[in-house]
Amino acid sequence: MLAVDTNVLVRMLARDDARQAAAADQAVAKGAWVSHLVLAEAVRVLDAVYARTARQLIAALDLLLLHETLVLQDADVVARALAHFRARPALGFSDCLVLEIARKCGHLPLATFDKALGRLVGAQTI
């Protein structure tokens, strides 16, 4: 299965370049895999470069989780991270994803200096 990098995912979501968006759509049409790193980077780019709101980021993540041909690495982990992000968007999606990856790998608590993240089950403020 084809794996995609961050710029392919961003083009699919941002739709800011018609030619590249079409090429990205065509590339994933037969199935493609998205790693946690690519997903986190894409969300960061949509936030920092495209000034997408938390609500828009949540919608994009929902779209990716439901996409017919994309396979997200550990989609269950991504879904749990999205649930945290949906409830507390100020945390940032990547922090929520790091927590859920640690949970899946059995490495809790997650040590953090972020007091808001530290309030989530499985995280610990140090």
C-alpha positions in Angstrom: 0.0 0.0 0.0 1.2 3.5 -0.9 2.2 5.7 2.1 1.7 9.5 1.8 3.7 12.3 3.2 2.6 15.5 4.8 2.3 17.7 1.7 0.0 15.1 0.0 -2.3 15.1 3.0 -2.3 18.9 3.3 -3.2 19.3 -0.4 -6.1 16.9 0.0 -7.4 18.8 3.0 -6.5 22.4 2.1 -7.6 22.2 -1.6 -5.5 25.3 -2.2 -3.9 24.0 -5.4 -6.3 22.4 -7.8 -3.7 20.5 -9.7 -2.0 19.1 -6.6 -5.3 18.3 -4.9 -6.3 16.3 -7.9 -3.0 14.5 -8.0 -3.2 13.7 -4.3 -6.8 12.4 -4.7 -5.7 10.2 -7.6 -2.6 8.9 -5.6 -4.8 7.7 -2.7 -7.7 6.5 -4.8 -6.5 2.9 -4.6 -5.6 3.1 -0.9 -3.0 4.8 1.1 -1.5 4.7 4.6 -1.0 7.8 6.8 1.5 7.6 9.7 1.0 9.3 13.1 3.9 11.7 12.2 2.4 12.7 8.9 -1.0 13.2 10.5 0.4 15.4 13.3 2.5 17.4 10.9 -0.5 18.0 8.6 -2.7 19.2 11.5 0.1 21.5 12.5 0.5 22.9 9.0 -3.3 23.4 8.7 -3.2 25.3 12.1 -0.1 27.3 11.7 0.0 28.1 7.9 -3.6 27.9 6.9 -5.0 29.3 10.2 -7.7 26.6 10.5 -9.8 26.8 13.6 -10.0 23.9 16.1 -13.4 23.2 14.7 -12.1 23.0 11.2 -9.2 20.7 12.3 -11.7 18.4 14.1 -13.7 18.2 10.9 -10.6 17.4 8.9 -9.6 14.7 11.3 -13.2 13.3 11.2 -13.0 13.3 7.4 -9.7 11.3 7.5 -11.0 8.8 9.9 -14.0 8.1 7.7 -12.1 8.3 4.4 -12.8 5.3 2.1 -9.3 4.7 0.9 -7.0 6.1 3.6 -5.8 3.9 6.4 -4.6 5.9 9.4 -1.9 4.3 11.5 -3.7 2.9 14.6 -7.0 4.6 13.7 -8.3 3.6 17.2 -5.5 5.7 18.8 -6.2 8.6 16.4 -9.9 8.4 17.3 -9.2 8.5 21.0 -6.8 11.4 20.5 -9.5 13.2 18.5 -12.0 12.7 21.3 -9.6 14.5 23.8 -8.9 17.2 21.3 -12.7 17.7 20.6 -13.3 18.0 24.3 -10.3 20.3 25.0 -9.0 21.9 21.7 -6.6 24.2 23.5 -4.5 21.1 24.2 -3.6 20.7 20.6 -4.1 17.5 18.6 -0.4 16.4 18.7 -0.4 16.3 22.5 -3.5 14.3 22.6 -2.0 11.9 20.0 1.2 11.5 22.0 -0.8 10.5 25.1 -2.8 7.9 23.2 0.3 6.5 21.5 1.9 6.1 25.0 -1.3 4.5 26.3 -1.4 2.0 23.4 2.3 1.1 24.0 1.7 0.7 27.7 4.0 3.5 28.8 1.9 5.6 31.2 1.9 7.9 32.8 3.0 10.5 30.2 5.1 13.0 32.0 4.4 16.6 30.9 4.9 20.2 32.0 1.6 21.1 30.4 -0.9 21.4 33.3 -3.9 21.1 31.0 -2.5 17.9 29.4 -1.6 16.6 32.9 -5.3 16.6 33.8 -6.1 13.9 31.3 -6.2 10.3 32.6 -2.8 8.8 31.8 -0.9 12.0 31.9 1.1 13.4 34.9 2.3 16.9 35.4 5.9 17.0 36.7 
